[in-house]
Amino acid sequence: MSAAPKSAPPVQKPPRWQGNEQALRAVQVAFDVEEAVMEAIRVAAFHGNVSTSTQIRQVLGLPVPARPKRPRLTVTLSESDYALLASRYGLKPDDRLGIKEKATRELMAFVPPQMPQMAKPGEKSGS
């Protein structure tokens, strides 16, 4: 007979994660819906100046934060994407922080100079 495998000791979470136990257990859910539904959600989110995730929570009647904790844009980058960006920015492909900083500056430069400031949710736009 072989001995029963020993269970691994519990993993110690970094101190900054210890208050986020509930968030660590959250599960991302993808909804397979028609294009018209996706477009309606995206348009409503855009007009409400909220993320599509927040818009979905509003439609489903789930609680939403008063304001985003970390407003951000996200994109998934492959190894070849990093290689392309590194070449474009004159960096090494493994310099992910440098690539992110250059890409952030490029995204910030995307905003047209004459673009008016968007009103925050709950505020009226200037008139």
Accessible surface in RSA format (square Angstrom, percent):
REM  Atomic radii and reference values for relative SASA: ProtOr
REM  Chains: A
REM  Algorithm: Lee & Richards
REM  Probe-radius: 1.40
REM  Slices: 20
REM RES _ NUM      All-atoms   Total-Side   Main-Chain    Non-polar    All polar
REM                ABS   REL    ABS   REL    ABS   REL    ABS   REL    ABS   REL
RES MET A   1   248.66 128.8 159.32 105.4  89.34 212.7 136.68 116.2 111.98 148.4
RES SER A   2   109.86  92.8  76.07 101.5  33.79  77.8  50.62 107.8  59.24  83.0
RES ALA A   3    96.63  88.8  63.85  98.5  32.78  74.6  75.11 105.8  21.53  57.0
RES ALA A   4    85.52  78.6  61.57  95.0  23.94  54.5  67.43  95.0  18.09  47.9
RES PRO A   5   129.49  94.4 101.93  92.9  27.56 100.2 112.29  92.7  17.20 106.9
RES LYS A   6   197.67  96.4 165.44 101.5  32.23  76.7 114.94 103.5  82.73  88.1
RES SER A   7   105.69  89.3  78.19 104.4  27.50  63.3  52.66 112.1  53.03  74.3
RES ALA A   8    87.11  80.1  59.43  91.7  27.68  63.0  65.08  91.7  22.02  58.3
RES PRO A   9   108.84  79.3  97.14  88.5  11.70  42.5 103.57  85.5   5.27  32.7
RES PRO A  10   130.42  95.1 103.02  93.9  27.40  99.6 114.35  94.4  16.08  99.9
RES VAL A  11   133.23  87.7 111.88 101.3  21.35  51.4 116.98 101.6  16.25  44.1
RES GLN A  12   150.13  83.9 130.53  95.4  19.60  46.7  57.47 122.3  92.66  70.3
RES LYS A  13    73.03  35.6  67.90  41.7   5.12  12.2  30.39  27.4  42.63  45.4
RES PRO A  14    58.46  42.6  51.46  46.9   7.00  25.4  58.28  48.1   0.19   1.2
RES PRO A  15   114.58  83.5 101.46  92.5  13.12  47.7 102.03  84.2  12.55  78.0
RES ARG A  16   194.60  81.7 168.07  85.7  26.53  63.2  73.90 101.0 120.70  73.2
RES TRP A  17   106.51  42.7 106.51  51.6   0.00   0.0  96.17  51.3  10.34  16.8
RES GLN A  18    94.44  52.8  76.55  55.9  17.89  42.6  29.67  63.1  64.77  49.1
RES GLY A  19    77.65  95.8   0.00   N/A  77.65  95.8  41.85 114.8  35.80  80.2
RES ASN A  20    72.50  50.0  69.05  66.7   3.45   8.3   9.83  23.7  62.67  60.6
RES GLU A  21    66.40  38.1  65.93  49.9   0.47   1.1  36.04  69.7  30.36  24.8
RES GLN A  22   150.01  83.9 145.93 106.6   4.09   9.7  48.51 103.3 101.50  77.0
RES ALA A  23    70.26  64.6  49.53  76.4  20.72  47.1  55.80  78.6  14.46  38.3
RES LEU A  24    87.03  48.5  56.47  40.4  30.56  76.8  59.64  41.9  27.40  73.7
RES ARG A  25   163.70  68.7 141.85  72.3  21.85  52.0  71.26  97.4  92.44  56.0
RES ALA A  26    78.20  71.9  46.44  71.7  31.76  72.3  57.33  80.7  20.87  55.3
RES VAL A  27   122.21  80.4  96.09  87.0  26.12  62.9  99.88  86.8  22.33  60.6
RES GLN A  28   179.35 100.3 143.98 105.2  35.37  84.2  54.46 115.9 124.89  94.7
RES VAL A  29    95.27  62.7  71.67  64.9  23.60  56.9  74.66  64.9  20.61  55.9
RES ALA A  30    94.66  87.0  63.30  97.7  31.36  71.3  69.50  97.9  25.17  66.7
RES PHE A  31   109.92  55.0  86.52  53.6  23.39  60.9  89.13  54.0  20.79  59.5
RES ASP A  32   150.44 105.4 113.23 112.7  37.21  88.0  42.28  99.5 108.16 107.9
RES VAL A  33    64.79  42.6  39.50  35.8  25.29  60.9  49.01  42.6  15.78  42.8
RES GLU A  34   134.04  77.0 123.84  93.7  10.20  24.3  53.48 103.4  80.56  65.8
RES GLU A  35   113.53  65.2 106.56  80.6   6.96  16.6  57.23 110.7  56.30  46.0
RES ALA A  36    70.02  64.4  57.07  88.1  12.95  29.5  62.85  88.5   7.17  19.0
RES VAL A  37    68.72  45.2  65.66  59.4   3.06   7.4  68.71  59.7   0.02   0.0
RES MET A  38    64.29  33.3  61.16  40.5   3.13   7.5  40.47  34.4  23.82  31.6
RES GLU A  39   100.08  57.5  99.51  75.3   0.57   1.4  26.17  50.6  73.91  60.3
RES ALA A  40    61.79  56.8  48.99  75.6  12.80  29.1  57.42  80.9   4.37  11.6
RES ILE A  41    31.54  17.9  31.28  23.3   0.26   0.6  31.54  22.7   0.00   0.0
RES ARG A  42   126.45  53.1 122.03  62.2   4.42  10.5  45.52  62.2  80.93  49.1
RES VAL A  43    71.29  46.9  69.24  62.7   2.06   5.0  71.29  61.9   0.00   0.0
RES ALA A  44    41.01  37.7  30.00  46.3  11.02  25.1  36.94  52.0   4.07  10.8
RES ALA A  45     2.73   2.5   2.73   4.2   0.00   0.0   2.73   3.8   0.00   0.0
RES PHE A  46   136.52  68.3 126.12  78.1  10.40  27.1 134.40  81.5   2.12   6.1
RES HIS A  47   139.02  76.0 105.88  73.6  33.14  84.8  71.31  73.5  67.71  78.8
RES GLY A  48    34.02  42.0   0.00   N/A  34.02  42.0  29.46  80.8   4.56  10.2
RES ASN A  49    72.15  49.8  55.06  53.2  17.09  41.2   9.62  23.1  62.54  60.4
RES VAL A  50    41.91  27.6  21.22  19.2  20.69  49.9  30.36  26.4  11.56  31.3
RES SER A  51    63.05  53.3  45.39  60.6  17.66  40.7  51.79 110.3  11.26  15.8
RES THR A  52    62.76  44.6  59.60  60.4   3.17   7.5  28.69  38.5  34.07  51.5
RES SER A  53    68.97  58.3  64.34  85.9   4.62  10.7  38.65  82.3  30.32  42.5
RES THR A  54    26.75  19.0  26.57  26.9   0.18   0.4   7.66  10.3  19.09  28.9
RES GLN A  55    22.65  12.7  22.65  16.6   0.00   0.0   0.00   0.0  22.65  17.2
RES ILE A  56    53.86  30.6  53.66  40.0   0.20   0.5  53.86  38.8   0.00   0.0
RES ARG A  57    86.55  36.3  86.55  44.1   0.00   0.0  22.55  30.8  63.99  38.8
RES GLN A  58    84.36  47.2  62.73  45.8  21.62  51.5  27.11  57.7  57.25  43.4
RES VAL A  59    95.10  62.6  62.69  56.8  32.41  78.1  70.65  61.4  24.46  66.3
RES LEU A  60   101.77  56.7  72.76  52.1  29.01  72.9  78.12  54.9  23.66  63.7
RES GLY A  61    66.81  82.4   0.00   N/A  66.81  82.4  35.32  96.9  31.48  70.5
RES LEU A  62    80.54  44.9  71.71  51.3   8.83  22.2  72.32  50.8   8.22  22.1
RES PRO A  63   105.96  77.2  90.81  82.8  15.15  55.1 103.07  85.1   2.89  18.0
RES VAL A  64    54.23  35.7  30.65  27.7  23.58  56.8  32.56  28.3  21.66  58.7
RES PRO A  65    66.93  48.8  45.27  41.3  21.67  78.8  57.13  47.2   9.81  61.0
RES ALA A  66   116.58 107.2  65.47 101.0  51.10 116.3  78.26 110.2  38.32 101.5
RES ARG A  67   183.32  77.0 177.14  90.3   6.18  14.7  64.57  88.2 118.75  72.0
RES PRO A  68    79.68  58.1  72.58  66.2   7.10  25.8  77.34  63.9   2.34  14.5
RES LYS A  69   181.61  88.6 148.93  91.4  32.68  77.8 113.63 102.3  67.98  72.4
RES ARG A  70   163.75  68.8 148.42  75.7  15.33  36.5  64.33  87.9  99.42  60.3
RES PRO A  71   107.06  78.0  78.67  71.7  28.39 103.2  85.32  70.4  21.74 135.1
RES ARG A  72   155.28  65.2 114.65  58.4  40.63  96.7  48.02  65.6 107.26  65.0
RES LEU A  73   153.35  85.4 125.99  90.1  27.36  68.8 127.94  89.9  25.40  68.4
RES THR A  74   114.55  81.5  78.89  80.0  35.66  85.0  51.97  69.8  62.58  94.6
RES VAL A  75   119.52  78.6  87.61  79.3  31.91  76.9  96.33  83.7  23.19  62.9
RES THR A  76   130.24  92.6 108.58 110.1  21.66  51.6  75.53 101.5  54.71  82.7
RES LEU A  77    60.84  33.9  38.11  27.3  22.73  57.1  38.11  26.8  22.73  61.2
RES SER A  78    54.66  46.2  43.92  58.6  10.74  24.7  50.24 107.0   4.43   6.2
RES GLU A  79   127.42  73.2 119.83  90.7   7.58  18.1  67.69 130.9  59.72  48.8
RES SER A  80    72.58  61.3  65.03  86.8   7.55  17.4  48.55 103.4  24.03  33.7
RES ASP A  81    47.05  33.0  45.83  45.6   1.22   2.9   6.65  15.6  40.40  40.3
RES TYR A  82    37.49  17.5  37.49  21.3   0.00   0.0   6.21   4.7  31.28  38.6
RES ALA A  83    45.44  41.8  40.90  63.1   4.54  10.3  41.05  57.8   4.38  11.6
RES LEU A  84   126.16  70.3 121.17  86.7   4.98  12.5 122.58  86.1   3.57   9.6
RES LEU A  85    31.02  17.3  30.93  22.1   0.09   0.2  31.02  21.8   0.00   0.0
RES ALA A  86     0.98   0.9   0.98   1.5   0.00   0.0   0.98   1.4   0.00   0.0
RES SER A  87    91.67  77.5  62.86  83.9  28.81  66.4  35.93  76.5  55.74  78.1
RES ARG A  88   150.88  63.3 112.60  57.4  38.28  91.1  50.20  68.6 100.68  61.0
RES TYR A  89    38.90  18.2  20.02  11.4  18.88  49.1  24.37  18.3  14.53  17.9
RES GLY A  90    68.27  84.2   0.00   N/A  68.27  84.2  38.27 105.0  30.00  67.2
RES LEU A  91    51.57  28.7  34.10  24.4  17.46  43.9  40.36  28.3  11.21  30.2
RES LYS A  92   150.77  73.6 147.38  90.4   3.40   8.1  91.68  82.5  59.09  62.9
RES PRO A  93    72.61  52.9  70.58  64.3   2.04   7.4  70.89  58.5   1.72  10.7
RES ASP A  94   117.62  82.4  92.74  92.3  24.88  58.8  45.71 107.6  71.92  71.7
RES ASP A  95    53.97  37.8  47.94  47.7   6.03  14.3  18.61  43.8  35.36  35.3
RES ARG A  96   101.11  42.5  97.22  49.6   3.89   9.3  43.48  59.4  57.63  34.9
RES LEU A  97   122.03  68.0 115.11  82.4   6.92  17.4 118.38  83.1   3.65   9.8
RES GLY A  98    12.35  15.2   0.00   N/A  12.35  15.2  11.43  31.4   0.92   2.1
RES ILE A  99     0.87   0.5   0.87   0.7   0.00   0.0   0.87   0.6   0.00   0.0
RES LYS A 100   140.33  68.5 135.46  83.1   4.87  11.6  83.11  74.8  57.22  60.9
RES GLU A 101    81.15  46.6  77.45  58.6   3.70   8.8  27.39  53.0  53.76  43.9
RES LYS A 102    78.80  38.4  75.71  46.5   3.10   7.4  26.76  24.1  52.04  55.4
RES ALA A 103    23.74  21.8  23.00  35.5   0.74   1.7  23.36  32.9   0.37   1.0
RES THR A 104    58.80  41.8  58.32  59.1   0.48   1.1  45.30  60.9  13.50  20.4
RES ARG A 105   144.26  60.6 138.58  70.6   5.68  13.5  64.60  88.3  79.66  48.3
RES GLU A 106    70.10  40.2  60.76  46.0   9.34  22.2  43.32  83.8  26.78  21.9
RES LEU A 107   102.94  57.3  96.06  68.7   6.88  17.3  96.99  68.1   5.95  16.0
RES MET A 108   133.15  69.0 117.90  78.0  15.26  36.3 109.47  93.1  23.68  31.4
RES ALA A 109    83.19  76.5  48.54  74.9  34.64  78.8  60.58  85.3  22.61  59.9
RES PHE A 110   167.56  83.8 148.59  92.0  18.97  49.4 157.67  95.6   9.88  28.3
RES VAL A 111    82.88  54.5  71.68  64.9  11.20  27.0  72.29  62.8  10.59  28.7
RES PRO A 112    72.42  52.8  64.66  58.9   7.76  28.2  70.07  57.9   2.35  14.6
RES PRO A 113   130.04  94.8  91.88  83.8  38.16 138.7 104.28  86.1  25.76 160.1
RES GLN A 114   162.96  91.1 140.66 102.8  22.30  53.1  63.84 135.9  99.12  75.2
RES MET A 115   103.67  53.7  78.66  52.1  25.01  59.5  74.03  62.9  29.63  39.3
RES PRO A 116   107.69  78.5  93.67  85.4  14.02  51.0 104.35  86.2   3.34  20.8
RES GLN A 117   173.82  97.2 147.22 107.6  26.61  63.4  61.33 130.5 112.49  85.3
RES MET A 118   107.04  55.4  86.95  57.5  20.09  47.8  63.08  53.6  43.96  58.2
RES ALA A 119    30.13  27.7  12.77  19.7  17.36  39.5  19.81  27.9  10.31  27.3
RES LYS A 120   139.20  67.9 137.67  84.5   1.52   3.6  82.02  73.8  57.18  60.9
RES PRO A 121    87.94  64.1  58.32  53.2  29.62 107.7  68.53  56.6  19.40 120.6
RES GLY A 122    91.18 112.4   0.00   N/A  91.18 112.4  44.66 122.6  46.52 104.2
RES GLU A 123   105.63  60.6  83.85  63.4  21.78  51.9  36.52  70.6  69.11  56.4
RES LYS A 124   197.40  96.3 170.27 104.5  27.13  64.6 118.25 106.4  79.15  84.3
RES SER A 125    80.31  67.9  65.01  86.8  15.29  35.2  30.71  65.4  49.60  69.5
RES GLY A 126    81.69 100.7   0.00   N/A  81.69 100.7  43.89 120.4  37.81  84.7
RES SER A 127   164.23 138.8  76.07 101.5  88.15 203.1  81.77 174.1  82.46 115.5
END  Absolute sums over single chains surface
CHAIN  1 A    12300.1       9803.8       2496.2       7590.2       4709.9
END  Absolute sums over all chains
TOTAL         12300.1       9803.8       2496.2       7590.2       4709.9
